[in-house]
Amino acid sequence: MWDFSTEPGFQALLDWTRDFVRDRVEPLDLVHPGEAFHPPTGDLRLLVDAMKQEVRDRGLWACHLGPELGGQGYGQLKLALMNEILGTSGWAPIIFGTQAPDTGNAEIIAQYGTDEQKARYLQPLLDGECFSCYSMTEPHAGSDPKMFTTRATRDGDQWVIQGRKFFSSNARTASFFIVMAVTDPDVSAYQGMSMFLVPAETPGIVIERNIGLMGEDEDEGMHALIHYDDVRVPLDNLLGGEGQAFAIAQTRLGGGRVHHAMRAVATCQKALDLLCERVLSRETQGEVLARKQFIQGDIADSYAELQQFRLLVLYTAWEIDQHKDYHRSRKNIAAIKVLTPKVIHDAVLRSMHAHGALGVSNEMPFGGMWMMAPVMGIVDGPTEVHRITVAREVLKGYKPAPGAWPTAHLPGQRAAARENLAAQLEHVIGNA
Ligand SMILES: Cc1cc2nc3c(=O)[nH]c(=O)nc-3n(C[C@H](O)[C@H](O)[C@H](O)COP(=O)(O)OP(=O)(O)OC[C@H]3O[C@@H](n4cnc5c(N)ncnc54)[C@H](O)[C@@H]3O)c2cc1C
């Protein structure tokens, strides 16, 4: 069955979410920018807790999770519709309990953690009581995890972690880290790496710098360069089995990539909304910008590209719901990962450009939106790697031509068609 409608009950929740984010959450973005991943204190804490409770009361808390983990079990498609709203605000994912990287971290602890690990690390995360950090990329290697060198070795009843990690988001405010390390250098990296749960207070975790994105102040950023210097954790802190790090990482990154794309739909819709409002408001050479054909072309392109992108995101979310397995949707997950930076880039640039000098100023929100384009091309693996995945998956549905010529080679096709028609004619005459 093909159906592009949203059931009325869930649409009512989406309508409530849209109003709530606009009226109650976006003020936090304006008055407390950049604080979403810092544990709130004082009055801010009271405010944030009250908002989270309202979200819970509506049954909208942690929509990425199933009911067994305190979520709603809505599935990815409904989560996509939610994220199309939450993605306009830095604070909204925190208020709704769906912020990266905690979503992915919760997912892997839920899937691979022991009961004790779930009680200690997962539950506070699901309750929105703490932040977590995923520490995989290294200073010398990111998109090729086979090059990672951070080591974890056994010493009696402890694992000892030694190495450096780069761009570990939210390390400065996280309560625990999930660290990927080599446990067996003598086998392939696919079997020789493991994941560890490391409490933030463990001695030996040295944050060398908190790196920011372009334009952010030095050492005020959220992406840490970390030295794990003789960091010791009990043997029980291994997450999943020894050598399972690659499998765990893929579980985590699959969902993360889709969720980023869902929020990118929100960014592109906002860029289009701002573009349309501006060109209807601003006049030049005797008419509003909206009457200029170049501008109309930009509106049409932004609209059409957004719709294409959104449909692929929604389709991929639906596909994941059908299979309950990210791996089976890897072609489309990789495809939307490839499209995400481009669609943001083009939509935001057109809108920013139509605002003239105001568009490139710090009095409009384009700076943060614009930055999402290059970031989305890198985070969770660079575009090239995902283009390779798309191509590899697409090629699985094809095989080489059986002979020297392509199967669509016209001379061969015509000869076969003539034979086919002659055989049909013989059959018709025979029956006449
Ligand atoms: C905002 C942000 C948050 C992040 N958060 C985290 C986090 O919480 N935890 C964490 O562990 N990491 C995090 N990362 C790191 C991220 O996962 C890596 O940056 C990413 O995997 C790429 O690795 P790299 O930066 O080392 O780039 P490299 O691997 O050095 O790649 C650089 C460039 O080389 C090219 N390239 C790479 N591979 C290929 C290929 N196969 N074919 C052709 N060209 C190729 C691409 O142009 C690529 O952009 C974050 C990154 C960003 C930007």
PDBQT file of the ligand as one rigid body, heavy atoms in Angstrom, charges set to zero:
ROOT
HETATM    1  C1  LIG A 501      31.293  17.951  14.460  1.00  0.00    +0.000 C 
HETATM    2  C2  LIG A 501      32.000  16.645  14.531  1.00  0.00    +0.000 A 
HETATM    3  C3  LIG A 501      31.757  15.795  15.609  1.00  0.00    +0.000 A 
HETATM    4  C4  LIG A 501      32.440  14.590  15.708  1.00  0.00    +0.000 A 
HETATM    5  N1  LIG A 501      32.212  13.799  16.814  1.00  0.00    +0.000 NA
HETATM    6  C5  LIG A 501      32.927  12.666  16.979  1.00  0.00    +0.000 A 
HETATM    7  C6  LIG A 501      32.763  11.879  18.153  1.00  0.00    +0.000 A 
HETATM    8  O1  LIG A 501      31.943  12.191  19.039  1.00  0.00    +0.000 OA
HETATM    9  N2  LIG A 501      33.545  10.793  18.315  1.00  0.00    +0.000 N 
HETATM   10  C7  LIG A 501      34.453  10.404  17.383  1.00  0.00    +0.000 A 
HETATM   11  O2  LIG A 501      35.113   9.396  17.576  1.00  0.00    +0.000 OA
HETATM   12  N3  LIG A 501      34.634  11.125  16.229  1.00  0.00    +0.000 NA
HETATM   13  C8  LIG A 501      33.903  12.250  16.029  1.00  0.00    +0.000 A 
HETATM   14  N4  LIG A 501      34.088  13.019  14.889  1.00  0.00    +0.000 N 
HETATM   15  C9  LIG A 501      35.119  12.642  13.953  1.00  0.00    +0.000 C 
HETATM   16  C10 LIG A 501      34.596  12.061  12.664  1.00  0.00    +0.000 C 
HETATM   17  O3  LIG A 501      34.022  10.798  12.844  1.00  0.00    +0.000 OA
HETATM   18  C11 LIG A 501      35.792  12.019  11.667  1.00  0.00    +0.000 C 
HETATM   19  O4  LIG A 501      36.184  13.360  11.469  1.00  0.00    +0.000 OA
HETATM   20  C12 LIG A 501      35.470  11.350  10.364  1.00  0.00    +0.000 C 
HETATM   21  O5  LIG A 501      35.326   9.957  10.521  1.00  0.00    +0.000 OA
HETATM   22  C13 LIG A 501      36.571  11.614   9.325  1.00  0.00    +0.000 C 
HETATM   23  O6  LIG A 501      37.837  11.324   9.841  1.00  0.00    +0.000 OA
HETATM   24  P1  LIG A 501      39.033  12.401   9.711  1.00  0.00    +0.000 P 
HETATM   25  O7  LIG A 501      38.555  13.706  10.219  1.00  0.00    +0.000 OA
HETATM   26  O8  LIG A 501      40.230  11.801  10.335  1.00  0.00    +0.000 OA
HETATM   27  O9  LIG A 501      39.252  12.571   8.160  1.00  0.00    +0.000 OA
HETATM   28  P2  LIG A 501      40.206  11.669   7.226  1.00  0.00    +0.000 P 
HETATM   29  O10 LIG A 501      39.963  10.243   7.499  1.00  0.00    +0.000 OA
HETATM   30  O11 LIG A 501      41.588  12.187   7.330  1.00  0.00    +0.000 OA
HETATM   31  O12 LIG A 501      39.626  12.036   5.803  1.00  0.00    +0.000 OA
HETATM   32  C14 LIG A 501      39.880  13.328   5.261  1.00  0.00    +0.000 C 
HETATM   33  C15 LIG A 501      39.341  13.399   3.853  1.00  0.00    +0.000 C 
HETATM   34  O13 LIG A 501      39.952  12.395   3.052  1.00  0.00    +0.000 OA
HETATM   35  C16 LIG A 501      39.047  11.985   2.035  1.00  0.00    +0.000 C 
HETATM   36  N5  LIG A 501      38.831  10.539   2.128  1.00  0.00    +0.000 N 
HETATM   37  C17 LIG A 501      38.775   9.766   3.233  1.00  0.00    +0.000 A 
HETATM   38  N6  LIG A 501      38.528   8.485   2.903  1.00  0.00    +0.000 NA
HETATM   39  C18 LIG A 501      38.423   8.445   1.550  1.00  0.00    +0.000 A 
HETATM   40  C19 LIG A 501      38.166   7.415   0.603  1.00  0.00    +0.000 A 
HETATM   41  N7  LIG A 501      37.970   6.129   0.994  1.00  0.00    +0.000 N 
HETATM   42  N8  LIG A 501      38.118   7.748  -0.715  1.00  0.00    +0.000 NA
HETATM   43  C20 LIG A 501      38.327   9.022  -1.124  1.00  0.00    +0.000 A 
HETATM   44  N9  LIG A 501      38.565  10.038  -0.266  1.00  0.00    +0.000 NA
HETATM   45  C21 LIG A 501      38.604   9.755   1.049  1.00  0.00    +0.000 A 
HETATM   46  C22 LIG A 501      37.753  12.749   2.266  1.00  0.00    +0.000 C 
HETATM   47  O14 LIG A 501      37.731  13.902   1.460  1.00  0.00    +0.000 OA
HETATM   48  C23 LIG A 501      37.852  13.117   3.730  1.00  0.00    +0.000 C 
HETATM   49  O15 LIG A 501      37.054  14.232   4.081  1.00  0.00    +0.000 OA
HETATM   50  C24 LIG A 501      33.386  14.207  14.732  1.00  0.00    +0.000 A 
HETATM   51  C25 LIG A 501      33.612  15.051  13.636  1.00  0.00    +0.000 A 
HETATM   52  C26 LIG A 501      32.935  16.253  13.526  1.00  0.00    +0.000 A 
HETATM   53  C27 LIG A 501      33.210  17.154  12.352  1.00  0.00    +0.000 C 
ENDROOT
TORSDOF 0
